[in-house]
Amino acid sequence: MVKDKIIVALDVPSKEEALNIVEELGDQVGAYKVGMQLYNACGPEILRAIGERKGKVFLDLKFHDIPNTVAAASRVVTGLNTFMFNVHCCGGSAMMKAAAEAMRAEAAAKGIEKPLLIGVTVLTSLSEEELQGEIGVGRDLTEQVAAMAKLAKESGLDGVVASAKEIKIIREACGEDFVIVTPGIRPRDASLDDQKRVKTPGEAVADGADYLVIGRPITKAENRTAAVRAIVEDMEQALKSC
C-alpha cells in the first residue's frame, strides 16, 4: 500500500512525545524513524516501546567507524525491532561488508528476518558547493551519490539513503531491486527548513523511491492524520499519472 512507503521521523527529545505520535498515527504510516536525538535520549528502550505499539522502526544512527566496531554495533541492533538501519557509505567497502555480514549472521542465529541494511550516500543538507569546497570531494554531487550507491551494492547492502533528486541515477546505476530511501521530502506548501535537495512526496514516488522519510510536515502539523492523508493522496495521484 502507498501509505507503507511513509516513514515518520520521530525527531523529538522525549519518549513520551515520540510515543504520542506513534499512538496517534498507528498503522496510517509504514514505519517510524528513530534518529540520534531520540535514541541518545532514550536508548534501546524506545525501539521496544514502539514495537509494543506494533510500529516498525528505521534506526537512523549512520554507523561510521572501523569495520570491527560497526560490525559489533550491527549485531546489537539486529533484532531490536529494527526493520531497517543504516551505515555511512564513506566508511568504505570493508566497513559496509563487515556490517552486512554481522547483521545476516546475527539474524540467522536468532532465527529472525534480517533487517534491511542501507547506506547514506550524501547528506540531503549538503549542497554541491559544500561537498566540493568544504569536504573536498572531487566528483560532482550526482557522480558522488552514484559512486557511493554502487559501492554499497557491491558491499552487500540492500539499498541507500539519498535525496529524491538522485533517485533516477541510482536506479540506472544499481537496478530496480535496490532499495532507495529518500529524506528531504516536503509537501508543496511546507518550508524547506535545513534541507536543500528536496522533492514533494508525489514527485519522489513517481521517480521510484521505495520509502519516504518525512518529519516536520507531519509531526508539527496541527492535524497529523490530515497531514498524512494529504501526503498519501499526493502520492496516489502521482502514481496514477505514471
C-alpha positions, 0 to 999 in steps of 0.5 A, a space after each residue: 500500500 502507498 501509505 507503507 512507503 511513509 516513514 515518520 521521523 520521530 525527531 523529538 527529545 522525549 519518549 513520551 512525545 515520540 510515543 504520542 505520535 506513534 499512538 496517534 498515527 498507528 498503522 496510517 504510516 509504514 514505519 517510524 524513524 528513530 534518529 540520534 536525538 531520540 535514541 541518545 535520549 532514550 536508548 534501546 528502550 524506545 525501539 521496544 516501546 514502539 514495537 509494543 505499539 506494533 510500529 516498525 522502526 528505521 534506526 537512523 544512527 549512520 554507523 561510521 567507524 572501523 569495520 570491527 566496531 560497526 560490525 559489533 554495533 550491527 549485531 546489537 541492533 539486529 533484532 531490536 525491532 529494527 526493520 531497517 538501519 543504516 551505515 555511512 557509505 564513506 566508511 568504505 567497502 570493508 566497513 559496509 561488508 563487515 556490517 552486512 555480514 554481522 547483521 545476516 549472521 546475527 539474524 540467522 542465529 536468532 532465527 529472525 528476518 534480517 533487517 534491511 541494511 542501507 547506506 547514506 550516500 550524501 547528506 540531503 543538507 549538503 549542497 554541491 558547493 559544500 561537498 566540493 569546497 568544504 569536504 573536498 570531494 572531487 566528483 560532482 554531487 550526482 557522480 558522488 551519490 552514484 559512486 557511493 550507491 554502487 559501492 554499497 551494492 557491491 558491499 552487500 547492502 540492500 539499498 541507500 539513503 539519498 535525496 529524491 533528486 538522485 533517485 533516477 541515477 541510482 536506479 540506472 546505476 544499481 537496478 530496480 531491486 535496490 532499495 532507495 530511501 529518500 529524506 528531504 521530502 516536503 509537501 508543496 506548501 511546507 518550508 524547506 527548513 535545513 534541507 536543500 535537495 528536496 522533492 514533494 512526496 508525489 514527485 519522489 514516488 513517481 521517480 521510484 523511491 521505495 520509502 519516504 522519510 518525512 518529519 516536520 510536515 507531519 509531526 508539527 502539523 496541527 492535524 497529523 492524520 490530515 497531514 498524512 492523508 494529504 501526503 498519501 493522496 499526493 502520492 496516489 495521484 502521482 502514481 496514477 499519472 505514471 
